[in-house]
Amino acid sequence: MNHSSRLPTGSGARQERAERILDTTAELLEQHGYRRVTIDDVASRAGIGKGTVYLHWKTREALFW
């Protein structure tokens, strides 16, 4: 198992990744609306795994809020 994608909780890289996820989410919500955007869409567009999104936000609603 490759652990290189795991970043320490307080790391700047982890914060940058969270911001990239939020930016991607905002773009997709603008383009497609709340009902059509999935976590899979966000992860794919952000270039990360779906599980990585859930490391930052526990639910779809928490991310979209």
Chimera marker file (.cmm) of the C-alpha trace (Angstrom):
<marker_set name="trace">
<marker id="1" x="0.000" y="0.000" z="0.000" r="1" g="1" b="0" radius="0.5"/>
<marker id="2" x="1.382" y="3.403" z="-0.959" r="1" g="1" b="0" radius="0.5"/>
<marker id="3" x="1.158" y="5.895" z="1.897" r="1" g="1" b="0" radius="0.5"/>
<marker id="4" x="2.624" y="8.841" z="-0.029" r="1" g="1" b="0" radius="0.5"/>
<marker id="5" x="-0.865" y="10.329" z="-0.494" r="1" g="1" b="0" radius="0.5"/>
<marker id="6" x="-1.405" y="10.466" z="3.282" r="1" g="1" b="0" radius="0.5"/>
<marker id="7" x="-0.579" y="13.885" z="4.617" r="1" g="1" b="0" radius="0.5"/>
<marker id="8" x="-0.228" y="14.950" z="8.250" r="1" g="1" b="0" radius="0.5"/>
<marker id="9" x="-3.371" y="16.535" z="9.654" r="1" g="1" b="0" radius="0.5"/>
<marker id="10" x="-1.884" y="20.013" z="10.026" r="1" g="1" b="0" radius="0.5"/>
<marker id="11" x="0.182" y="19.994" z="6.841" r="1" g="1" b="0" radius="0.5"/>
<marker id="12" x="0.009" y="22.776" z="4.300" r="1" g="1" b="0" radius="0.5"/>
<marker id="13" x="-0.353" y="20.185" z="1.548" r="1" g="1" b="0" radius="0.5"/>
<marker id="14" x="-3.439" y="18.746" z="3.254" r="1" g="1" b="0" radius="0.5"/>
<marker id="15" x="-4.942" y="22.243" z="3.482" r="1" g="1" b="0" radius="0.5"/>
<marker id="16" x="-4.167" y="22.892" z="-0.193" r="1" g="1" b="0" radius="0.5"/>
<marker id="17" x="-5.839" y="19.615" z="-1.136" r="1" g="1" b="0" radius="0.5"/>
<marker id="18" x="-8.943" y="20.566" z="0.880" r="1" g="1" b="0" radius="0.5"/>
<marker id="19" x="-9.064" y="23.933" z="-0.865" r="1" g="1" b="0" radius="0.5"/>
<marker id="20" x="-8.735" y="22.235" z="-4.272" r="1" g="1" b="0" radius="0.5"/>
<marker id="21" x="-11.675" y="19.991" z="-3.363" r="1" g="1" b="0" radius="0.5"/>
<marker id="22" x="-13.756" y="23.004" z="-2.311" r="1" g="1" b="0" radius="0.5"/>
<marker id="23" x="-12.885" y="24.914" z="-5.494" r="1" g="1" b="0" radius="0.5"/>
<marker id="24" x="-13.771" y="21.910" z="-7.622" r="1" g="1" b="0" radius="0.5"/>
<marker id="25" x="-17.045" y="21.439" z="-5.745" r="1" g="1" b="0" radius="0.5"/>
<marker id="26" x="-18.009" y="25.087" z="-6.262" r="1" g="1" b="0" radius="0.5"/>
<marker id="27" x="-17.314" y="24.844" z="-10.008" r="1" g="1" b="0" radius="0.5"/>
<marker id="28" x="-19.386" y="21.691" z="-10.384" r="1" g="1" b="0" radius="0.5"/>
<marker id="29" x="-22.273" y="23.079" z="-8.343" r="1" g="1" b="0" radius="0.5"/>
<marker id="30" x="-22.337" y="26.198" z="-10.536" r="1" g="1" b="0" radius="0.5"/>
<marker id="31" x="-22.328" y="24.126" z="-13.708" r="1" g="1" b="0" radius="0.5"/>
<marker id="32" x="-24.685" y="21.304" z="-12.765" r="1" g="1" b="0" radius="0.5"/>
<marker id="33" x="-26.559" y="22.155" z="-9.571" r="1" g="1" b="0" radius="0.5"/>
<marker id="34" x="-26.799" y="20.436" z="-6.205" r="1" g="1" b="0" radius="0.5"/>
<marker id="35" x="-28.879" y="17.451" z="-7.279" r="1" g="1" b="0" radius="0.5"/>
<marker id="36" x="-26.607" y="16.390" z="-10.135" r="1" g="1" b="0" radius="0.5"/>
<marker id="37" x="-23.161" y="16.628" z="-8.513" r="1" g="1" b="0" radius="0.5"/>
<marker id="38" x="-21.804" y="13.535" z="-6.792" r="1" g="1" b="0" radius="0.5"/>
<marker id="39" x="-18.739" y="12.897" z="-4.652" r="1" g="1" b="0" radius="0.5"/>
<marker id="40" x="-17.443" y="10.785" z="-7.536" r="1" g="1" b="0" radius="0.5"/>
<marker id="41" x="-17.700" y="13.847" z="-9.803" r="1" g="1" b="0" radius="0.5"/>
<marker id="42" x="-15.788" y="15.993" z="-7.325" r="1" g="1" b="0" radius="0.5"/>
<marker id="43" x="-13.064" y="13.410" z="-6.769" r="1" g="1" b="0" radius="0.5"/>
<marker id="44" x="-12.598" y="12.754" z="-10.467" r="1" g="1" b="0" radius="0.5"/>
<marker id="45" x="-12.383" y="16.442" z="-11.368" r="1" g="1" b="0" radius="0.5"/>
<marker id="46" x="-9.996" y="17.148" z="-8.452" r="1" g="1" b="0" radius="0.5"/>
<marker id="47" x="-7.767" y="14.221" z="-9.444" r="1" g="1" b="0" radius="0.5"/>
<marker id="48" x="-8.119" y="12.354" z="-6.156" r="1" g="1" b="0" radius="0.5"/>
<marker id="49" x="-9.869" y="9.258" z="-4.862" r="1" g="1" b="0" radius="0.5"/>
<marker id="50" x="-13.404" y="9.341" z="-3.530" r="1" g="1" b="0" radius="0.5"/>
<marker id="51" x="-12.168" y="8.208" z="-0.109" r="1" g="1" b="0" radius="0.5"/>
<marker id="52" x="-9.884" y="11.218" z="0.064" r="1" g="1" b="0" radius="0.5"/>
<marker id="53" x="-12.884" y="13.533" z="-0.121" r="1" g="1" b="0" radius="0.5"/>
<marker id="54" x="-14.382" y="11.678" z="2.845" r="1" g="1" b="0" radius="0.5"/>
<marker id="55" x="-11.153" y="12.194" z="4.837" r="1" g="1" b="0" radius="0.5"/>
<marker id="56" x="-11.987" y="15.896" z="4.809" r="1" g="1" b="0" radius="0.5"/>
<marker id="57" x="-15.823" y="15.841" z="4.898" r="1" g="1" b="0" radius="0.5"/>
<marker id="58" x="-17.852" y="12.987" z="6.341" r="1" g="1" b="0" radius="0.5"/>
<marker id="59" x="-20.912" y="13.508" z="4.132" r="1" g="1" b="0" radius="0.5"/>
<marker id="60" x="-21.862" y="15.017" z="0.792" r="1" g="1" b="0" radius="0.5"/>
<marker id="61" x="-24.005" y="17.552" z="2.610" r="1" g="1" b="0" radius="0.5"/>
<marker id="62" x="-21.087" y="18.645" z="4.818" r="1" g="1" b="0" radius="0.5"/>
<marker id="63" x="-18.928" y="19.219" z="1.733" r="1" g="1" b="0" radius="0.5"/>
<marker id="64" x="-21.623" y="21.125" z="-0.125" r="1" g="1" b="0" radius="0.5"/>
<marker id="65" x="-22.482" y="23.264" z="2.889" r="1" g="1" b="0" radius="0.5"/>
<link id1="1" id2="2" r="1" g="1" b="0" radius="0.2"/>
<link id1="2" id2="3" r="1" g="1" b="0" radius="0.2"/>
<link id1="3" id2="4" r="1" g="1" b="0" radius="0.2"/>
<link id1="4" id2="5" r="1" g="1" b="0" radius="0.2"/>
<link id1="5" id2="6" r="1" g="1" b="0" radius="0.2"/>
<link id1="6" id2="7" r="1" g="1" b="0" radius="0.2"/>
<link id1="7" id2="8" r="1" g="1" b="0" radius="0.2"/>
<link id1="8" id2="9" r="1" g="1" b="0" radius="0.2"/>
<link id1="9" id2="10" r="1" g="1" b="0" radius="0.2"/>
<link id1="10" id2="11" r="1" g="1" b="0" radius="0.2"/>
<link id1="11" id2="12" r="1" g="1" b="0" radius="0.2"/>
<link id1="12" id2="13" r="1" g="1" b="0" radius="0.2"/>
<link id1="13" id2="14" r="1" g="1" b="0" radius="0.2"/>
<link id1="14" id2="15" r="1" g="1" b="0" radius="0.2"/>
<link id1="15" id2="16" r="1" g="1" b="0" radius="0.2"/>
<link id1="16" id2="17" r="1" g="1" b="0" radius="0.2"/>
<link id1="17" id2="18" r="1" g="1" b="0" radius="0.2"/>
<link id1="18" id2="19" r="1" g="1" b="0" radius="0.2"/>
<link id1="19" id2="20" r="1" g="1" b="0" radius="0.2"/>
<link id1="20" id2="21" r="1" g="1" b="0" radius="0.2"/>
<link id1="21" id2="22" r="1" g="1" b="0" radius="0.2"/>
<link id1="22" id2="23" r="1" g="1" b="0" radius="0.2"/>
<link id1="23" id2="24" r="1" g="1" b="0" radius="0.2"/>
<link id1="24" id2="25" r="1" g="1" b="0" radius="0.2"/>
<link id1="25" id2="26" r="1" g="1" b="0" radius="0.2"/>
<link id1="26" id2="27" r="1" g="1" b="0" radius="0.2"/>
<link id1="27" id2="28" r="1" g="1" b="0" radius="0.2"/>
<link id1="28" id2="29" r="1" g="1" b="0" radius="0.2"/>
<link id1="29" id2="30" r="1" g="1" b="0" radius="0.2"/>
<link id1="30" id2="31" r="1" g="1" b="0" radius="0.2"/>
<link id1="31" id2="32" r="1" g="1" b="0" radius="0.2"/>
<link id1="32" id2="33" r="1" g="1" b="0" radius="0.2"/>
<link id1="33" id2="34" r="1" g="1" b="0" radius="0.2"/>
<link id1="34" id2="35" r="1" g="1" b="0" radius="0.2"/>
<link id1="35" id2="36" r="1" g="1" b="0" radius="0.2"/>
<link id1="36" id2="37" r="1" g="1" b="0" radius="0.2"/>
<link id1="37" id2="38" r="1" g="1" b="0" radius="0.2"/>
<link id1="38" id2="39" r="1" g="1" b="0" radius="0.2"/>
<link id1="39" id2="40" r="1" g="1" b="0" radius="0.2"/>
<link id1="40" id2="41" r="1" g="1" b="0" radius="0.2"/>
<link id1="41" id2="42" r="1" g="1" b="0" radius="0.2"/>
<link id1="42" id2="43" r="1" g="1" b="0" radius="0.2"/>
<link id1="43" id2="44" r="1" g="1" b="0" radius="0.2"/>
<link id1="44" id2="45" r="1" g="1" b="0" radius="0.2"/>
<link id1="45" id2="46" r="1" g="1" b="0" radius="0.2"/>
<link id1="46" id2="47" r="1" g="1" b="0" radius="0.2"/>
<link id1="47" id2="48" r="1" g="1" b="0" radius="0.2"/>
<link id1="48" id2="49" r="1" g="1" b="0" radius="0.2"/>
<link id1="49" id2="50" r="1" g="1" b="0" radius="0.2"/>
<link id1="50" id2="51" r="1" g="1" b="0" radius="0.2"/>
<link id1="51" id2="52" r="1" g="1" b="0" radius="0.2"/>
<link id1="52" id2="53" r="1" g="1" b="0" radius="0.2"/>
<link id1="53" id2="54" r="1" g="1" b="0" radius="0.2"/>
<link id1="54" id2="55" r="1" g="1" b="0" radius="0.2"/>
<link id1="55" id2="56" r="1" g="1" b="0" radius="0.2"/>
<link id1="56" id2="57" r="1" g="1" b="0" radius="0.2"/>
<link id1="57" id2="58" r="1" g="1" b="0" radius="0.2"/>
<link id1="58" id2="59" r="1" g="1" b="0" radius="0.2"/>
<link id1="59" id2="60" r="1" g="1" b="0" radius="0.2"/>
<link id1="60" id2="61" r="1" g="1" b="0" radius="0.2"/>
<link id1="61" id2="62" r="1" g="1" b="0" radius="0.2"/>
<link id1="62" id2="63" r="1" g="1" b="0" radius="0.2"/>
<link id1="63" id2="64" r="1" g="1" b="0" radius="0.2"/>
<link id1="64" id2="65" r="1" g="1" b="0" radius="0.2"/>
</marker_set>
